[in-house]
Amino acid sequence: MTQLTTARRRTMPAHRLSVPTILVMSALLLYCVLPFWWLIVSSTKSNGDLFSTFGLWFGRAFSLFDNLGQLFTHQNGIYLEWLGNTVLYAVVGGVGATILATLGGYGLASFTFPGSRKILGIVIVAMAVPATALAIPMFLLFSSLGIVNTRWIIVLLSLASPLGLYLMQVFAAQAVPRELLEAARLDGASETRIFVTIVSKLLAPGFVTVLLFNVVAIWNNYFLPLIMLSDPRLYPLTVGLNQWNSQASGSSGATEALYNLVVTGSLVGILPLVIVFVVLQRYWVAGLAAGSSR
Amino acid sequence: MVSKPSRSLFRRRAFGPEWTGLYLVIPFLLVFAIGIVAPLLYAMYLSLYRDQMVGGNIFVGLDNYVAALVDPLFYTGLGHVALYVVIQVPIMVVLALVAALALDSRRMRGKSLFRIALFLPFAVPSVVAALMWGFLYGNDFGLVGQIRDFTGIDIPNLLSSDWILASLGNITTWGFTGYNMLIFYAALKAIPEEIYEAADLDGAGEIKMALHIKLPQLGPAIVLAVVFAIISSFQLFNEPSVVSNLAPTVITTYFTPNMYAYNLSVFGQQYNYSAALAVLLGLITAIAALAVHQFGRWKWRDQ
């Protein structure tokens, strides 16, 4: 115990706490957290209290459970369908995109074949192509083929992740030593066996990071489903919530009752990702380090 | 036993292409072709045609592009996103830099709390972020209105045309400062410890270290962050279209180039012209991103 503290003191000399630094960071923290606090407080309010009581404190009545009940039953429980769709798109699309990016990134990083540099170059350029600029031609192209307004077209179009491939290529180049692959080949192992028994374990941390990126990107996507889907039952949360929001603000009186649903629906909708972020935060730092080092 | 197989291996690497690598990339290339290359080519194709009442689809060459280049509505939107790039991006990057340097400072405590709290807004979809901030901005019903009524301070209407770009910029800054902070923080962690020890011996303080050692090392990471911020600024769509529910007269259908292309296509059925706008916007974005990237390369080529 004493040894530990002296050792620690030697490597980390005691530094005085910097008050200005703490103050600046606390201001930033307040700025980042305040909207979350507003959202939590607001989801406990009835529609009346939402507009007549102070935004950063609780209202007269505690209506969270009323709001949740309304949220899950409004329009025959369509919110649950939106939530289910979002989970489906994000999980199936995210896992699929990450698997393709992992195979491709490993293929580009650990094998030499004609055109491999060119493929990587094209993919990097593709990251600069505005995805939203592609969405309209995408809709026209796929509607002429008659495959828009389905769940699987969203999943299919979510599978292409140039950023994921780029990150996995960088990661695989660092994490998979060529000597190890060559040694395994000498032992007579097939490429499949090498991948399953050795490479997959080495790439696991990178896989988790890219999976996080892809899941968040799909979970939060708005433009692609907005354009591709016309049936509200296929909407993800982002499109559905904004539809409620525009109904609520579009007309006064009758539909104003939707505001508490938009607020509570937003809170429920961001909760899964917030939990994932907190639980898996170390993977973000590791993955971003790989991506920024180039 | 050692020499013979390694010689055959050498031959393999020097002469034989490792096609396994290509097979591994093929599945990705397939979805890449469907999801990115095909729509891009189709947009280029569409942009060269015009749909006419009489005569149907006719080839018009670059006419749509010429029309776009003299379209004042396109320039209005382009002006908005250009202002965004010039004002919002620097503010966000500087905030992220300050936060990353603070996180990396030895005179800071509670780092993990600050790290996760500042990063958390990245988990919120831009649509939900815009919904929340829209509620907060509201002059009559939102928090800003309440504070104005309570304190009597004459806070300007944040949803008016004078303030709307700043209000939208704040939503993006809120969402992405922590993300950029983490990128910079990760790059700072890669600086070897010996450099700090040397600076310690020279008696350099934390601020001196931040300015003279850490900041120069962050150059490439800053360039990368700016490139990505430029790309997303030019595509601006989600935030303004959500907030337009609250400020329909301020946020027009052509407020950003992307909104303009979307509205022309979805509500105006002007697919060909809209495709030309999309391609043009992509081109401008790529040029801007590439220019910043090349500038970064030139500036930090010695490192």
Contacts between the chains, C-beta under 8 A, distances in Angstrom:
chain1	res1	chain2	res2	distance
A	12	B	106	7.4
A	13	B	200	7.9
A	15	B	106	4.3
A	15	B	107	4.8
A	15	B	206	7.5
A	16	B	107	6.1
A	17	B	107	5.9
A	17	B	108	7.6
A	17	B	109	5.9
A	18	B	105	6.6
A	18	B	107	3.7
A	18	B	108	6.7
A	18	B	206	6.9
A	21	B	102	4.9
A	21	B	105	5.9
A	21	B	107	6.1
A	21	B	108	5.5
A	22	B	108	7.0
A	22	B	109	7.2
A	24	B	98	6.5
A	24	B	102	6.4
A	25	B	99	6.8
A	25	B	102	5.1
A	25	B	103	7.9
A	25	B	108	7.1
A	25	B	114	5.2
A	28	B	95	7.0
A	28	B	99	5.8
A	28	B	114	7.7
A	28	B	118	6.0
A	28	B	177	7.5
A	29	B	113	7.8
A	29	B	114	5.8
A	29	B	117	4.9
A	29	B	118	6.5
A	31	B	174	7.0
A	32	B	117	5.6
A	32	B	118	5.1
A	32	B	120	6.4
A	32	B	121	5.5
A	32	B	174	6.8
A	32	B	177	7.6
A	32	B	178	6.5
A	33	B	117	5.7
A	33	B	120	7.5
A	35	B	121	7.6
A	35	B	129	7.6
A	35	B	132	4.9
A	35	B	133	6.7
A	35	B	136	6.8
A	35	B	174	7.0
A	36	B	120	7.0
A	38	B	132	6.8
A	38	B	135	7.5
A	38	B	136	6.4
A	38	B	143	6.9
A	39	B	132	5.9
A	42	B	135	7.5
A	51	B	141	4.9
A	54	B	146	6.0
A	54	B	150	8.0
A	55	B	135	7.8
A	55	B	136	7.2
A	55	B	142	7.0
A	55	B	143	4.0
A	55	B	146	5.8
A	56	B	143	6.9
A	97	B	31	7.9
A	100	B	27	5.1
A	100	B	28	4.4
A	100	B	31	6.3
A	101	B	28	6.5
A	103	B	24	4.6
A	103	B	25	7.3
A	103	B	27	6.3
A	103	B	28	6.9
A	104	B	24	6.1
A	104	B	25	4.3
A	104	B	27	7.2
A	104	B	28	3.6
A	104	B	29	7.5
A	106	B	24	6.1
A	107	B	20	7.2
A	107	B	21	4.1
A	107	B	22	6.9
A	107	B	23	7.2
A	107	B	24	2.9
A	107	B	25	4.5
A	108	B	21	6.5
A	108	B	25	6.1
A	110	B	21	7.0
A	111	B	18	3.9
A	111	B	19	8.0
A	111	B	20	5.7
A	111	B	21	2.6
A	111	B	22	7.7
A	111	B	24	7.3
A	112	B	13	6.9
A	112	B	17	6.8
A	112	B	18	5.5
A	112	B	21	7.1
A	113	B	17	4.2
A	113	B	18	5.3
A	113	B	19	5.7
A	113	B	21	4.9
A	113	B	22	5.1
A	114	B	17	5.7
A	115	B	22	7.5
A	116	B	21	6.1
A	116	B	22	7.5
A	116	B	25	7.9
A	119	B	25	6.1
A	119	B	29	7.2
A	123	B	32	7.2
A	125	B	286	7.6
A	126	B	32	7.3
A	126	B	36	5.5
A	127	B	231	7.7
A	128	B	227	7.8
A	128	B	231	5.9
A	128	B	285	6.5
A	128	B	286	4.8
A	128	B	289	4.8
A	128	B	290	7.3
A	129	B	36	6.8
A	129	B	40	6.5
A	129	B	282	5.5
A	129	B	285	7.8
A	129	B	286	7.0
A	130	B	231	6.5
A	130	B	234	6.2
A	130	B	235	4.3
A	130	B	258	7.5
A	130	B	278	7.9
A	130	B	281	6.4
A	130	B	282	5.3
A	130	B	285	5.3
A	131	B	235	7.1
A	132	B	235	4.5
A	132	B	237	5.5
A	132	B	258	5.3
A	133	B	43	7.5
A	133	B	235	6.9
A	133	B	258	7.0
A	133	B	261	7.3
A	133	B	278	4.1
A	133	B	279	7.4
A	133	B	281	5.3
A	133	B	282	4.7
A	133	B	285	7.8
A	134	B	36	6.6
A	134	B	39	4.5
A	134	B	40	6.2
A	134	B	43	7.0
A	134	B	278	7.4
A	134	B	282	8.0
A	135	B	39	7.9
A	136	B	43	7.6
A	136	B	261	6.2
A	136	B	262	6.6
A	136	B	265	4.8
A	136	B	266	8.0
A	136	B	271	7.6
A	136	B	274	5.9
A	136	B	275	6.9
A	136	B	278	6.0
A	137	B	39	4.4
A	137	B	40	7.3
A	137	B	42	4.8
A	137	B	43	3.7
A	137	B	46	6.4
A	137	B	275	5.7
A	137	B	278	6.6
A	138	B	35	7.7
A	138	B	39	4.1
A	138	B	42	8.0
A	140	B	42	7.0
A	140	B	46	6.9
A	140	B	265	8.0
A	140	B	271	5.8
A	140	B	275	7.8
A	141	B	38	6.4
A	141	B	39	5.8
A	141	B	42	4.6
A	156	B	31	7.1
A	156	B	34	6.9
A	156	B	35	7.3
A	157	B	34	7.5
A	157	B	35	4.8
A	159	B	31	4.1
A	159	B	35	6.8
A	160	B	28	7.5
A	160	B	31	4.4
A	160	B	32	4.8
A	160	B	34	7.2
A	160	B	35	3.6
A	160	B	36	5.5
A	162	B	32	7.2
A	162	B	36	7.2
A	165	B	28	5.9
A	182	B	9	5.7
A	185	B	9	7.8
A	186	B	5	5.4
A	186	B	9	7.3
A	191	B	20	5.1
A	216	B	122	7.4
A	216	B	123	6.9
A	219	B	125	6.9
A	220	B	124	7.7
A	220	B	125	3.7
A	220	B	126	6.5
A	220	B	127	7.6
A	221	B	125	8.0
A	222	B	125	6.8
A	222	B	126	6.8
A	222	B	127	4.9
A	222	B	238	5.0
A	223	B	237	5.9
A	223	B	238	6.8
A	227	B	262	7.8
A	227	B	266	7.7
A	237	B	125	7.5
A	238	B	125	5.0
A	238	B	127	4.3
A	238	B	128	7.2
A	239	B	127	7.9
A	241	B	127	6.6
A	241	B	128	6.8
A	241	B	131	6.8
A	242	B	127	5.4
A	242	B	131	7.2
A	242	B	242	5.7
A	245	B	131	5.8
A	245	B	242	7.0
A	245	B	245	5.9
A	246	B	245	4.8
A	249	B	245	4.4
A	249	B	246	6.2
A	250	B	245	7.1
A	262	B	131	6.3
A	263	B	135	7.5
A	266	B	128	4.7
A	266	B	131	5.9
A	266	B	132	6.7
A	269	B	125	7.6
A	269	B	128	6.5
A	270	B	123	6.3
A	270	B	124	5.2
A	270	B	125	7.3
A	270	B	128	5.9
A	273	B	123	4.2
A	273	B	124	7.8
A	274	B	120	6.4
A	274	B	123	5.1
A	276	B	123	7.6
A	277	B	116	7.2
A	277	B	119	6.9
A	277	B	120	6.3
A	277	B	122	7.6
A	277	B	123	4.8
A	278	B	116	6.1
A	281	B	115	7.4
A	281	B	116	5.6
A	281	B	119	7.2
A	284	B	119	7.1
A	284	B	182	6.0
A	285	B	182	6.3
A	285	B	185	7.1
A	285	B	186	5.6
A	285	B	189	7.6
A	286	B	186	7.9
A	288	B	182	5.2
A	288	B	183	5.0
A	288	B	186	4.4
A	289	B	186	3.6
A	289	B	187	7.2
A	289	B	189	6.4
A	289	B	190	6.4
A	291	B	183	7.4
A	292	B	183	5.0
A	292	B	184	7.9
A	292	B	186	5.7
A	292	B	187	4.9
A	292	B	220	7.5
A	292	B	221	4.6
A	292	B	224	6.2
A	293	B	187	7.2
A	293	B	190	6.2
A	294	B	220	6.4
A	294	B	224	7.5
